[in-house]
């Protein structure tokens, strides 16, 4: 069976796995919960070594919390010194503190939603969990007055300790949510980057195509001018021999620049040129259409509000907001807090009118 761990995790096979889960109290065998627990602990102490895995649920329960907690602390120290591996669940604060003090032990907690106190089924390593005793009691309808009376019966330090742990868990829960949001934003940004890269590639390809078309057109214009010059010369001197000689000369010069293309390559070049020309035609038509629509669409200008002293305003091309201290002719003195500025009224946009 595959174990649910990270792909770079390291583990090994244990010689024995010891478990203490459930109370197993028995009238028939004259066993109380704590007696059963102590029998189990005695067995653990005999068998526990550096190749042992132990799993203990609700460690130390079944007896007086202080006395049972102290004995559980000694058992934990003993398992630790024998270098055994294990997982323990407990509500005892002294065990949480001990785990925090031991170099090769660590606290962990199952996370709760800070508002609803519903379990999130997520394990958080490195921090002890709160039992949320009073919070859960309040959520389950226990009167607030009774909860307050219970708080007065225990040490103030214990309440503060448990409250601190609860607050830390709430903070961790918030950080988890923030981390998830940031991850989602990072994924979105990466996708946007890929889209922009794809658009950039397409634009480059189009620019290259347009450059080729431009070069081709420039060449055609140059040859056309040469032929026009020959035609004008022939019109004046009627010298056919000179005309044919010059024309052949132009043809020879142009042919010397050409590579001999196969019929297939020639066909591809012609097809590409046609494609570029069609693209240009489509874009030109779109631009013409947009211009035509702009001409037909009437421009409705909003009536410019009359600015008064006290109005909150900003520059048409700016973001800073200030208030008008004074208006003189067509100019207003705008107070931005740290400084004032004299601005033409036409350059100001109303943000909020002064309250009458």
DRENLO-849077 format. One record per residue (C-alpha): x, y, z. Coordinates in steps of 0.02 Angstrom, whole numbers, plus 50000, padded with zeros to 5 digits. Example, Ala and Ser with C-alpha at 12.3 -4.5 7.8 and 13.67 -1.06 7.14 Angstrom:
REM DRENLO-849077
site east=50615&north=49775&up=50390 $
site east=50684&north=49947&up=50357 $
REM end
This chain:
REM DRENLO-849077
site east=50000&north=50000&up=50000 $
site east=50071&north=50169&up=49951 $
site east=50094&north=50287&up=50099 $
site east=50030&north=50467&up=50082 $
site east=50195&north=50564&up=50096 $
site east=50295&north=50689&up=49995 $
site east=50395&north=50613&up=49850 $
site east=50561&north=50663&up=49932 $
site east=50516&north=50593&up=50104 $
site east=50628&north=50464&up=50188 $
site east=50564&north=50321&up=50297 $
site east=50609&north=50143&up=50347 $
site east=50525&north=49984&up=50409 $
site east=50491&north=49976&up=50597 $
site east=50520&north=49819&up=50699 $
site east=50358&north=49848&up=50794 $
site east=50210&north=49968&up=50793 $
site east=50126&north=50000&up=50962 $
site east=49952&north=50079&up=50976 $
site east=49845&north=50146&up=51118 $
site east=49680&north=50204&up=51042 $
site east=49512&north=50203&up=51133 $
site east=49485&north=50178&up=51321 $
site east=49443&north=49989&up=51321 $
site east=49371&north=49998&up=51497 $
site east=49291&north=49834&up=51549 $
site east=49176&north=49786&up=51694 $
site east=49209&north=49603&up=51656 $
site east=49399&north=49623&up=51674 $
site east=49385&north=49752&up=51816 $
site east=49475&north=49882&up=51710 $
site east=49448&north=50070&up=51719 $
site east=49505&north=50181&up=51575 $
site east=49661&north=50235&up=51668 $
site east=49706&north=50057&up=51723 $
site east=49698&north=50001&up=51543 $
site east=49806&north=50149&up=51492 $
site east=49938&north=50110&up=51624 $
site east=49946&north=49927&up=51570 $
site east=49976&north=49986&up=51392 $
site east=50111&north=50109&up=51448 $
site east=50199&north=49971&up=51546 $
site east=50199&north=49864&up=51388 $
site east=50263&north=50012&up=51284 $
site east=50406&north=50042&up=51408 $
site east=50461&north=49859&up=51393 $
site east=50458&north=49857&up=51201 $
site east=50500&north=50036&up=51149 $
site east=50667&north=50066&up=51060 $
site east=50741&north=50165&up=50913 $
site east=50652&north=50052&up=50785 $
site east=50478&north=50071&up=50862 $
site east=50329&north=50171&up=50801 $
site east=50197&north=50213&up=50933 $
site east=50025&north=50293&up=50909 $
site east=49937&north=50358&up=51066 $
site east=49766&north=50442&up=51067 $
site east=49717&north=50560&up=51211 $
site east=49882&north=50530&up=51303 $
site east=49869&north=50533&up=51495 $
site east=49679&north=50542&up=51506 $
site east=49572&north=50444&up=51629 $
site east=49648&north=50516&up=51788 $
site east=49670&north=50683&up=51877 $
site east=49729&north=50804&up=51741 $
site east=49878&north=50869&up=51842 $
site east=49935&north=50699&up=51908 $
site east=49897&north=50605&up=51748 $
site east=49978&north=50745&up=51646 $
site east=50138&north=50736&up=51751 $
site east=50151&north=50547&up=51728 $
site east=50115&north=50564&up=51541 $
site east=50257&north=50691&up=51532 $
site east=50379&north=50566&up=51609 $
site east=50322&north=50429&up=51487 $
site east=50348&north=50549&up=51339 $
site east=50524&north=50593&up=51401 $
site east=50565&north=50407&up=51416 $
site east=50503&north=50369&up=51238 $
site east=50602&north=50519&up=51176 $
site east=50766&north=50464&up=51258 $
site east=50745&north=50290&up=51182 $
site east=50735&north=50378&up=51010 $
site east=50568&north=50298&up=50967 $
site east=50456&north=50373&up=50832 $
site east=50277&north=50416&up=50873 $
site east=50122&north=50523&up=50859 $
site east=50026&north=50577&up=51015 $
site east=49861&north=50672&up=51028 $
site east=49825&north=50766&up=51189 $
site east=49737&north=50915&up=51267 $
site east=49868&north=50931&up=51407 $
site east=49962&north=51097&up=51401 $
site east=50116&north=51026&up=51491 $
site east=50141&north=50898&up=51350 $
site east=50126&north=51036&up=51219 $
site east=50258&north=51139&up=51311 $
site east=50373&north=50987&up=51327 $
site east=50360&north=50949&up=51140 $
site east=50406&north=51130&up=51106 $
site east=50562&north=51115&up=51216 $
site east=50629&north=50948&up=51150 $
site east=50742&north=50973&up=50995 $
site east=50681&north=50821&up=50898 $
site east=50496&north=50834&up=50943 $
site east=50371&north=50951&up=50862 $
site east=50196&north=51012&up=50897 $
site east=50058&north=51005&up=50767 $
site east=49873&north=51044&up=50761 $
site east=49722&north=51007&up=50653 $
site east=49662&north=51175&up=50588 $
site east=49491&north=51251&up=50623 $
site east=49398&north=51389&up=50531 $
site east=49418&north=51541&up=50645 $
site east=49237&north=51598&up=50619 $
site east=49132&north=51440&up=50614 $
site east=49252&north=51330&up=50719 $
site east=49221&north=51193&up=50591 $
site east=49367&north=51075&up=50557 $
site east=49467&north=51111&up=50397 $
site east=49548&north=50936&up=50392 $
site east=49721&north=51013&up=50370 $
site east=49874&north=50974&up=50477 $
site east=49984&north=51122&up=50527 $
site east=50158&north=51078&up=50590 $
site east=50263&north=51179&up=50712 $
site east=50129&north=51246&up=50827 $
site east=50022&north=51173&up=50968 $
site east=49834&north=51177&up=50943 $
site east=49705&north=51255&up=51056 $
site east=49563&north=51147&up=51123 $
site east=49444&north=51294&up=51089 $
site east=49356&north=51239&up=51250 $
site east=49258&north=51397&up=51286 $
site east=49232&north=51442&up=51102 $
site east=49156&north=51270&up=51065 $
site east=49049&north=51281&up=51223 $
site east=48982&north=51451&up=51168 $
site east=48949&north=51385&up=50991 $
site east=48848&north=51240&up=51065 $
site east=48732&north=51358&up=51160 $
site east=48807&north=51353&up=51336 $
site east=48756&north=51517&up=51421 $
site east=48890&north=51652&up=51418 $
site east=48870&north=51682&up=51607 $
site east=48914&north=51501&up=51646 $
site east=49066&north=51507&up=51531 $
site east=49128&north=51663&up=51621 $
site east=49105&north=51578&up=51791 $
site east=49207&north=51430&up=51727 $
site east=49345&north=51547&up=51669 $
site east=49357&north=51623&up=51844 $
site east=49383&north=51451&up=51921 $
site east=49545&north=51417&up=51827 $
site east=49713&north=51504&up=51829 $
site east=49724&north=51666&up=51729 $
site east=49888&north=51608&up=51651 $
site east=49805&north=51451&up=51582 $
site east=49665&north=51553&up=51500 $
site east=49792&north=51674&up=51427 $
site east=49900&north=51529&up=51363 $
site east=49751&north=51443&up=51281 $
site east=49688&north=51609&up=51209 $
site east=49861&north=51645&up=51136 $
site east=49864&north=51474&up=51052 $
site east=49688&north=51501&up=50984 $
site east=49739&north=51672&up=50913 $
site east=49894&north=51597&up=50833 $
site east=49788&north=51462&up=50751 $
site east=49670&north=51595&up=50684 $
site east=49818&north=51693&up=50614 $
site east=49886&north=51534&up=50533 $
site east=49716&north=51502&up=50454 $
site east=49715&north=51679&up=50381 $
site east=49892&north=51655&up=50315 $
site east=49841&north=51491&up=50234 $
site east=49698&north=51580&up=50143 $
site east=49812&north=51725&up=50091 $
site east=49942&north=51601&up=50028 $
site east=49809&north=51511&up=49925 $
site east=49749&north=51676&up=49848 $
site east=49929&north=51725&up=49805 $
site east=49958&north=51555&up=49723 $
site east=49801&north=51577&up=49617 $
site east=49856&north=51753&up=49568 $
site east=50029&north=51686&up=49522 $
site east=49950&north=51553&up=49409 $
site east=49840&north=51686&up=49327 $
site east=49991&north=51800&up=49301 $
site east=50088&north=51655&up=49222 $
site east=49943&north=51619&up=49104 $
site east=49931&north=51804&up=49058 $
site east=50119&north=51804&up=49025 $
site east=50101&north=51656&up=48907 $
site east=49958&north=51744&up=48815 $
site east=50062&north=51903&up=48797 $
site east=50209&north=51800&up=48734 $
site east=50097&north=51718&up=48603 $
site east=50027&north=51888&up=48549 $
site east=50204&north=51958&up=48540 $
site east=50259&north=51815&up=48426 $
site east=50110&north=51843&up=48310 $
site east=50147&north=52031&up=48302 $
site east=50329&north=51995&up=48257 $
site east=50275&north=51876&up=48120 $
site east=50156&north=52006&up=48049 $
site east=50289&north=52142&up=48054 $
site east=50409&north=52028&up=47960 $
site east=50274&north=51993&up=47830 $
site east=50237&north=52179&up=47810 $
site east=50423&north=52216&up=47793 $
site east=50435&north=52087&up=47653 $
site east=50284&north=52164&up=47566 $
site east=50357&north=52339&up=47587 $
site east=50525&north=52286&up=47514 $
site east=50436&north=52200&up=47369 $
site east=50332&north=52358&up=47334 $
site east=50485&north=52471&up=47343 $
site east=50573&north=52360&up=47217 $
site east=50422&north=52366&up=47101 $
site east=50417&north=52557&up=47115 $
site east=50605&north=52568&up=47075 $
site east=50587&north=52458&up=46919 $
site east=50431&north=52553&up=46867 $
site east=50527&north=52718&up=46875 $
site east=50668&north=52646&up=46768 $
site east=50544&north=52586&up=46636 $
site east=50455&north=52755&up=46642 $
site east=50623&north=52841&up=46609 $
site east=50655&north=52723&up=46459 $
site east=50480&north=52757&up=46391 $
site east=50508&north=52945&up=46401 $
site east=50678&north=52930&up=46314 $
site east=50603&north=52822&up=46175 $
site east=50461&north=52949&up=46157 $
site east=50591&north=53085&up=46123 $
site east=50718&north=52991&up=46011 $
site east=50615&north=52842&up=45941 $
site east=50773&north=52733&up=45956 $
site east=50708&north=52554&up=45970 $
site east=50881&north=52476&up=45980 $
site east=50930&north=52584&up=46128 $
site east=50760&north=52549&up=46212 $
site east=50777&north=52359&up=46195 $
site east=50961&north=52363&up=46251 $
site east=50921&north=52465&up=46407 $
site east=50768&north=52358&up=46447 $
site east=50869&north=52196&up=46432 $
site east=51004&north=52274&up=46541 $
site east=50875&north=52306&up=46680 $
site east=50809&north=52129&up=46663 $
site east=50985&north=52055&up=46674 $
site east=51028&north=52157&up=46830 $
site east=50868&north=52101&up=46917 $
site east=50892&north=51919&up=46865 $
site east=51070&north=51920&up=46934 $
site east=50995&north=51957&up=47107 $
site east=50872&north=51813&up=47098 $
site east=50900&north=51635&up=47151 $
site east=50824&north=51506&up=47037 $
site east=50673&north=51442&up=47133 $
site east=50587&north=51276&up=47102 $
site east=50405&north=51283&up=47037 $
site east=50348&north=51229&up=47211 $
site east=50445&north=51371&up=47297 $
site east=50383&north=51498&up=47169 $
site east=50204&north=51442&up=47202 $
site east=50230&north=51458&up=47392 $
site east=50304&north=51635&up=47373 $
site east=50158&north=51691&up=47265 $
site east=50033&north=51615&up=47388 $
site east=50117&north=51701&up=47535 $
site east=50115&north=51870&up=47448 $
site east=49930&north=51848&up=47408 $
site east=49897&north=51803&up=47590 $
site east=49989&north=51959&up=47653 $
site east=49897&north=52071&up=47529 $
site east=49729&north=51997&up=47584 $
site east=49773&north=52027&up=47768 $
site east=49820&north=52207&up=47733 $
site east=49659&north=52233&up=47634 $
site east=49554&north=52164&up=47779 $
site east=49642&north=52276&up=47906 $
site east=49626&north=52429&up=47794 $
site east=49439&north=52393&up=47775 $
site east=49419&north=52378&up=47964 $
site east=49509&north=52545&up=47991 $
site east=49398&north=52628&up=47859 $
site east=49242&north=52555&up=47940 $
site east=49295&north=52619&up=48112 $
site east=49330&north=52793&up=48043 $
site east=49161&north=52794&up=47954 $
site east=49071&north=52743&up=48115 $
site east=49160&north=52880&up=48212 $
site east=49106&north=53009&up=48086 $
site east=48924&north=52949&up=48091 $
site east=48917&north=52936&up=48281 $
site east=48871&north=53105&up=48356 $
site east=48989&north=53162&up=48494 $
site east=48886&north=53204&up=48648 $
site east=48984&north=53315&up=48761 $
site east=48936&north=53318&up=48944 $
site east=48896&north=53492&up=49009 $
site east=49046&north=53551&up=49109 $
site east=48998&north=53582&up=49291 $
site east=49020&north=53756&up=49363 $
site east=49158&north=53744&up=49492 $
site east=49140&north=53831&up=49661 $
site east=49251&north=53865&up=49812 $
site east=49259&north=53707&up=49920 $
site east=49232&north=53584&up=49775 $
site east=49350&north=53433&up=49771 $
site east=49436&north=53427&up=49601 $
site east=49580&north=53349&up=49505 $
site east=49677&north=53390&up=49346 $
site east=49606&north=53311&up=49187 $
site east=49768&north=53215&up=49160 $
site east=49809&north=53188&up=49345 $
site east=49761&north=53082&up=49496 $
site east=49793&north=53196&up=49646 $
site east=49632&north=53267&up=49723 $
site east=49626&north=53438&up=49806 $
site east=49496&north=53568&up=49857 $
site east=49469&north=53741&up=49782 $
site east=49520&north=53879&up=49903 $
site east=49491&north=54028&up=49787 $
site east=49430&north=54069&up=49609 $
site east=49500&north=54221&up=49519 $
site east=49438&north=54253&up=49341 $
site east=49470&north=54089&up=49245 $
site east=49593&north=54019&up=49372 $
site east=49571&north=53921&up=49534 $
site east=49688&north=53901&up=49682 $
site east=49685&north=53713&up=49722 $
site east=49743&north=53656&up=49895 $
site east=49823&north=53481&up=49894 $
site east=49864&north=53480&up=50080 $
site east=50053&north=53498&up=50071 $
site east=50051&north=53629&up=49934 $
site east=49935&north=53740&up=49829 $
site east=49929&north=53762&up=49641 $
site east=49850&north=53890&up=49523 $
site east=49761&north=53802&up=49380 $
site east=49647&north=53852&up=49235 $
site east=49465&north=53804&up=49269 $
site east=49456&north=53714&up=49099 $
site east=49594&north=53595&up=49156 $
site east=49500&north=53538&up=49313 $
site east=49378&north=53395&up=49331 $
site east=49247&north=53392&up=49472 $
site east=49267&north=53246&up=49594 $
site east=49145&north=53299&up=49731 $
site east=49039&north=53456&up=49745 $
site east=49045&north=53555&up=49906 $
site east=48903&north=53512&up=50027 $
site east=48784&north=53655&up=50054 $
REM end
